[in-house]
Amino acid sequence: MSIREDAISIFKAAVAAVQPSSLMQQHVHLREGKLTVCDKTFVLPAERPVWVFGAGKAAAAMAQALESILSDVDLQGIVITKYEHALPLQHIQVVEAGHPLPDENSVKATTQMVSLLKTVQPGDIVLFLLSGGASALLADYPEEASLTQVQQVFELLLKSGADIHEMNVVRKHLSAVKGGQLALLANTTSWCSLILSDVVGDDLSIIGSGPTVADPSTFADAVAILDKYNLTGKLPPGIHEHLQQGLAGTLTETPKPGNLQLEAVHNFLIGSNAIALKAAKEHATNLGYETQILTSTATGEATALAAELVAAAKDWKGSKPACLLMGGESTVTVTGKGLGGRNQHLALAAGILLNTRPDITILSAGTDGTDGPTDAAGAIADHALMISATAMGLDAAHYLRQHDAYHFFENTGGLIKTGPTQTNVMDIMLAMIS
């Protein structure tokens, strides 16, 4: 295989390692009428369903795996996933909704989930399936505002350069289900959340805006973040009023760590970027590459991470061929009018830095198969691709400034398209050195 093909193969190995079908089988077991979820065991209640709820890009795949494992159990509930991510389910309802911006389907499905949660009885078991994307898919809005206003705030945050921690602190304080509030709705002491992390550092209170996890952040934190990115003056009136009421203490805060009502809620991390990177390293090694994981917690502007990855490749003193791996999630402050995502932007920025290095190939792609508002997971760049672009009259620096990496790579053949992967553990970035 070529270097490019090897790079894509390594990325796909990372994605395969965090498929819900595999992860769920590792952590959910049924034996002799007892359900074990990670380190918690429950006796199945007689003549009562096991409730299954969930939200995220991987929610349908997680629910499908659960139906397979618990094929003899009465399962009921609803999961919300992104458009084109639904899978056939026998017992659990699946609803597709908007991402990265919530839509009417998000709100309707969330309202239905809330109604069902309120019917849960004290002896019932609740399994909640959470993955990245849930912040948009599990959606509501303040009484003072509207869905349109929440959409406007989400869009402002997405283009501001705020990281996922900051965005989700704001989102939690515009919701009655995020930030631990969803888990308060069910009257049961048997609640387990199974979580795939799309957040650097795997902070459970941030993943999907932590609907079942105590929230250490406050209305004041949310307002400070909006101030930091100069968004406060751009807020719709209803959102501004809601946040001001929160600051004044007239609205109830999200449940904080130590909240007694959340003591019976067990949150388990079952999938992460570190697991994906480990599998990528094993696959690269098997292909004959000297392989090193640089970090699983890469953050910062995409252009800065591109420079960091290229510099590591240029400075590599080990044996060759080599593969350097990074995991995490970059940010992009969007100012141009083009089309792309953070991974395509990172790959383009890296490609520009490879003008004298035909021995280095850079790949950056999202494990969820979606990079920004595009149908690509990411992109791959090397010296040959950049030379070809120049021959075609394409100015790479112009495309970078316009945040139009998608059209650059569409013209040069550098896009990576996987379709929905049914998982989501952030991004994989790699440098191949020949």
Secondary structure, DSSP 8 states (H G I E B T S, - for coil): --HHHHHHHHHHHHHHHT-HHHHHHHHEEEETTEEEETTEEEE--TT--EEEEEESTTHHHHHHHHHHHTTTS-EEEEEEEETT-----SSSEEEEE-SSS--HHHHHHHHHHHHHHTT--TT-EEEEEE-TTHHHHS----TTS-HHHHHHHHHHHHHHT--HHHHHHHHHTT-SSTTTTGGGGS--SEEEEEEE--STT--TTTGGG-TTS-----HHHHHHHHHHTT-GGGS-HHHHHHHHHHHHT-S-----TT-GGGTTEEEEEEE-HHHHHHHHHHHHHHTT-EEEEEEEEE-SBHHHHHHHHHHHHHT--S-SSEEEEEEE--B----SSS---HHHHHHHHHHHTTTT-TTEEEEEEETTS--TTSS-SEEEEEHHHHHHHHHTT--HHHHHHTT-HHHHHHHHT-EE-----S----EEEEEEE-
